[in-house]
Amino acid sequence: MVIHQRHDVSQAMKDAEMAKAAGIGMSGDNRLVGFLEGPVLASWLKEAGVSWSDTEAAKEVVKRKMMSGEFSKFRVWEGSY
C-alpha cells in the first residue's frame, strides 16, 4: 500500500504575495521572512532527519530551505538572515 499525502500551499503563497505587496514586515529589527505551512515544515524536518524537539537544528533547516530559490514563493522579505 502506498499512501500519498497532499497539501495545498497556495494560500501560504498568496499570503506571502499580499504581505510583500503591502510592505508588511519589511522594516525594523524584526522581519517577516515568509509564511510556512505546518505540513511543509514537517516534510522538511523529516527529509533532513531532524526531530521537532531539536529547535536549533529545525531553525537551520528552515533557514536553509527559505534561503534557497526553490521556495522563494513563501518569502516576503528577500534579504538574508
C-alpha positions in Angstrom: 0.0 0.0 0.0 1.3 3.4 -0.9 -0.1 6.5 0.7 0.4 9.9 -0.8 -0.3 13.0 1.3 -1.0 16.2 -0.5 -1.3 19.6 1.0 -2.4 22.8 -0.8 0.1 25.5 -0.1 -1.4 28.0 -2.4 -2.9 30.1 0.5 0.5 30.5 2.1 1.9 31.7 -1.3 -1.0 34.1 -1.7 -0.5 35.4 1.9 3.2 36.0 1.2 2.5 37.8 -2.1 -0.1 40.0 -0.4 2.2 40.8 2.5 5.1 41.6 0.1 2.8 43.9 -1.9 1.6 45.7 1.2 5.2 46.1 2.6 4.4 44.2 5.8 7.4 43.0 7.7 9.9 44.9 5.5 11.3 47.3 8.1 12.5 47.4 11.7 14.6 44.9 13.6 12.2 42.0 13.2 11.5 41.0 9.6 8.8 38.8 8.3 10.8 36.3 6.3 7.8 34.3 5.0 4.8 32.1 5.5 5.2 28.4 6.1 2.5 25.7 6.5 2.9 23.0 9.2 2.9 20.1 6.8 5.6 21.6 4.7 7.8 22.1 7.8 7.1 18.5 8.9 8.2 17.3 5.5 11.4 19.4 5.6 12.3 18.2 9.0 11.6 14.5 8.1 13.7 14.9 4.9 16.6 16.3 7.0 16.2 13.7 9.7 15.6 16.4 12.4 13.3 16.0 15.3 10.6 18.6 16.2 12.1 18.9 19.6 15.6 19.8 18.3 14.7 23.5 17.8 18.2 24.7 16.8 18.5 22.1 14.1 14.9 22.9 12.9 15.8 26.6 12.7 18.8 25.7 10.5 16.6 23.5 8.2 14.0 26.3 7.8 16.7 28.9 7.2 18.4 26.8 4.5 15.2 26.0 2.7 13.8 29.5 2.9 17.0 31.0 1.6 17.1 28.6 -1.4 15.5 29.8 -4.6 13.3 26.7 -4.8 10.9 28.1 -2.1 11.1 31.8 -2.9 7.3 31.9 -3.3 6.9 31.5 0.5 9.2 34.5 1.1 8.1 38.0 2.0 11.4 39.7 2.8 14.1 39.0 0.3 17.1 39.8 2.4 19.3 37.3 4.1 19.3 36.4 7.8 
